Amino acid sequence: MQREVKEEINVDIIEPKLIGIIENIYPFDGQIGHEYDFIYEAYCHHMAAEPGADHHRRIV
C-alpha cells in the first residue's frame, strides 16, 4: 500500500488501515464492468505544518 501511494502521488503514508471494500458493477461500452474498491485510512506527513503542531494528516 505505501509503495503504491508513493508511486502514484509521491506521498509517504504511515499506518494504513483497511476500513472497507466496495463492490461496483456498472455498464461500460455495452458490457458489464466489475471492480472492487479497497478503502483505506492512513496518515501522511503534512508538509506545511506549523511549528509545534501535529505533523501528520489523516487521509482516506
PEFEN-V752587 format. One record per residue. N is the residue number from 1. RES is the residue in one letter. BURIAL is + if it has 16 or more other C-alpha atoms within 10 Angstrom, else -. Layout:
n: <N	N>
res: <RES	RES>
burial: <BURIAL	BURIAL>
This chain:
n: <1	2	3	4	5	6	7	8	9	10	11	12	13	14	15	16	17	18	19	20	21	22	23	24	25	26	27	28	29	30	31	32	33	34	35	36	37	38	39	40	41	42	43	44	45	46	47	48	49	50	51	52	53	54	55	56	57	58	59	60>
res: <M	Q	R	E	V	K	E	E	I	N	V	D	I	I	E	P	K	L	I	G	I	I	E	N	I	Y	P	F	D	G	Q	I	G	H	E	Y	D	F	I	Y	E	A	Y	C	H	H	M	A	A	E	P	G	A	D	H	H	R	R	I	V>
burial: <-	-	-	-	-	-	-	-	-	-	-	+	+	-	-	+	-	-	-	-	-	-	-	-	-	-	-	-	-	-	-	-	-	-	-	-	-	-	-	-	-	+	+	+	-	-	-	-	-	-	-	-	-	-	-	-	-	-	-	->
